[in-house]
Structure formats: structure tokens, C-alpha cells
Amino acid sequence: MRLVTAEEMRLADSSAINEYGIPGAVLMENAGQALARQAEKMLGTLAGKKIAIFCGGGNNGGDGLVAARHLYNRGCEVRLYFLADPEVFRGDALLNYNIITNMGITGFQLLEGNRLNVARMALWSSDLAIDAIFGTGMRDNVQDIALEVINMLNESNTPVIACDIPSGLSASTGQPLGAAVKAAATVTFGFCKMGLVLPAARQFVGELIVADISLPMQVEENLGSRRELIDEEFCRRWLAPRELEAYKGDFGHVGVFAGSKEMPGAAILAAKGALKMGAGKLTAALPSAARASFTAQLPEAMIMDTTDNEIGSVDADNIDKMSSFPADAWVIGPGLGRDEKTLQMIREFLPQLTVPAVLDADALFAVCGYLRLLKKSNVPLVITPHPGEMAKLLGVNISDVQSNRVTVAESFAKQTDVVVVLKGAGTVIATPEGRIFINNTGNPGMATGGSGDVLAGMIATLLAQGMVPAVAAACAVWIHGKAGDIATSQSGIAGLLAGDIAAAVPAALNAINR
């Protein structure tokens, strides 16, 4: 699903009107009708229902006026409230204000006297409310009468449909600008605004509906937006069912450089993620102390014959053997440890790689202060930091990362020429070319040790199968989240284990190919 900024949406509307000759009133009409359809979906029969509509003074308010007309014609008792003097309406919004006035539909200005208390009482007895106060262009914090109305809407028990975006929500970051409407459903028009799918927006957006307002197909093609919400349809395009004549050699050979005497489980989980994602073969380079447990858990995997150093880790003398091994992709880092010998070996191994690799966990620690190793890599790299690891790579606080995840991931990808998978709620995938993917699967139960190891293995499998890094990361992230959702539906959020996620990966894959 295409994701756009507020400015890109403004350009799309302008293009439809000025280049293709679609009157703005037609776009507004289609938007208002979409609101009315959602009201009918939520209420069933509209006749006799009471609907309160709160309109600002711009085009968002004009959309609300169109909805008011259609709902009135369907037998609703429309209660219309203006947060600005209707004299401020211009263009298409003014056109629709004149139409409802001619129809005898009247409204009340909330700036007058005790109208706010009247609206509050009417709201409590309404079946539904429509928030048409502010659109996507808002930048400053909500204040004055708008703040009072937003708080009033949120304090009521009346379900709210937000027009295009919940009023007060940033279309770019998904953060409330001081306050924002908590909608039961948001009907956004044309294209989905990026802020609506970011984690901070979830409590405000409710059900998200992207309504077609008849923008010409060429508008989307010419828009140039490189942001996309990963969904089932996206994954289905890339993860085709296997051919009947397929054999294991068709599905990639994954190398895993992970695990240690203290953390053998990290290698097991990364390998399980890779194999459950469909790797044809897998070989692990492990310290000898981790091999018995690894083989017990994964008899399907192979072990590379490597030697240990004096501290019990894989010795650096094995780098030539590992770099020449016929793997199609590598997972490097989970559970390797952070002793200097291991970190130095990682730094020496990276320039010798001849196939794509996923860098996770301790491999990310190893490149802190050595980002040139990413920039100068001869092969495609995918890094999978959680917010703490991303902050460490950048030398900033975790709050600096979390406050603007998309920008942070995008900037780092461009700086280092790697694909960044910034994990967490609403995982962000960013590419050096400026493409952004945002994920909407997953749940809080997945915030558990080893979950990221599973994901790293899953990404490596798709790399090994020849998928381009950005798409490999996006598909694996969506499937990983879907697997977490499936596992949670069976066991609940509390106590979800990384192994449960790995076990559910085949079911998640089946879900997109059913």
C-alpha cells in the first residue's frame, strides 16, 4: 500500500485538479460519500440515527459538509457544529456549505455563548460523531476551541469517524500535536498517509479505511513516493508457492556464524528462523562448546569444521574457510559475544564476504566506530538493530531513535549503503535509495529474547534464494510479525517465546498462499 506525506498528498490533489481536469468539488464529493458509507457500515440502517458532525473551516470541514448532506438524505438527524465562522469557507467547501444551507440543514457555531455545552449534551445522545476539524496539513499544537472539542470527543462514549486523519495527529510522525481525536475508524482519502500506520498513531486511528476518490492512475505513477506499507498482497507477489519439480538446491544455502559457549541458543534460533522460512540447506560455524546443543535441536543442519581459539570462540584462522564456503547468504552476530577477539574477527570477516549477509546483535556491536566496513562492503548487507543498537551505532539516546524512527533509518541507510531493519513496533525498513517499508504485523509478546535472531535467519533465507535485499527484509519482517500473531493467538501474549515464533513461520507462509 502506497504511503504518502501530507505534501505529497497535496501535490496529488493538485495534479488531479490542474493536470487532469477533475474539479476539486468532485474529489470532495467522493470523500464525503466515503464518510457516509463508513457511517452506514458502523450503524447499519441510517434512518432515524443521530450523527454529530464537527467541521473546521478548511477542506476537511467541506468533506464533513458533503457527508452531512448524504446522511441527511438517508434519514439521519444531522447535528452540525462549526469550529469557525462559516464565512471563512472558500472554494469547494463554500460550495457545499451553500448547498446544505439551501437544503435547510443548519449548524451551530461553537464559538457562541454556551454552544459547547449544548454540543456536549448532543454528543452524548448521538449514535455517531464525525471529526472533520483538521486535515493533514496541521503543524502546530491544537489549542483553544479545537482542543476543547477534541477532549470532548475523547471523553464521550460516542464512536468517532475521523475524516482523512484524526484531528490533531501529525500526518508525518503519527504523534499527537498536543492532543488528537481517538477515532473508532479513520477514512483517509486517495492514498494512506504515513503517520496513520506508525505505532504512535494506533490508539488514535482505529480501523483504517483508504477510500478511492477517483484520482487518476497516472497521479500515483507520477507521485514518486517510495514509501510502502507491507501487507499480505505485497508478500504474495514475491513469495510464490514452490514448483512441483523443486529440490533443496533451489532454496538457498544459508551460513550461520553465531552462538557461543554462553549463548548457544542464539545460533539455534537464527538457524530455526532460516530453516522454517524455507532454506534448502544450512551450515553453522560454531564454537565447539555450542555444537552438541545445536545438533540436538537441529539435526537438519550441518556444522562447519572450525577450530576454537584460546577463549573458546571460533578462531580467526577460520576466516578464509568461511569466506570461501559455498553459502548463498550469511547470518552473522547472534550470540557471538563481545570479547575483543570475537569483535575483531567479525571486522576481519566482513571485507572477505562474497555473498549477501545479515548483521545482527554482536555483529552490530562490532561495527560501532567502524561504519566504513558497511560503506565499503563488496556485498549487499542488511542490518537488523533494535532501538538500543541503533542508538549505539549512531551515538545517540534511544529516545532520539524512537521519536523519529523513519528518518533515523532512512538517514543511516543512505549514509552506510546498507538496508536497515529498525526493529520494534511498526518495524521500519529503509534502503540506500530512499525506499521505506513499514510493517503492521506483530504484537507486544514478540518483545522477547531471541525474536530478532529468528528474524535474522528468515531474512538470510530470502537473500540466499536470490531476493533483492530490500524485498527480502520486507517480506521476512511481515512473515515474522504474522507468525508472532499466529503464535499469540494460540498461547497469549505473556510468555510468548522466540521458538514459538519460529514454529509458526510455516503457518504464516501458508496464510499468504492459501
Helices and strands as residue ranges (DSSP letters): E 2-4, H 6-18, H 24-43, E 50-55, H 59-73, E 77-82, G 86-88, H 91-102, E 107-109, H 115-124, E 128-132, H 144-155, E 160-163, E 185-189, E 192-193, G 194-197, G 199-201, H 202-205, E 207-211, H 217-223, E 227-229, H 232-238, G 248-251, E 253-257, H 264-277, E 281-285, H 288-297, E 302-303, G 316-318, H 319-324, E 329-332, H 340-349, G 350-352, E 357-359, H 362-367, H 372-375, E 381-383, H 387-394, H 398-402, H 405-416, E 419-422, E 428-430, E 436-438, G 444-446, H 451-464, H 469-491, H 498-512
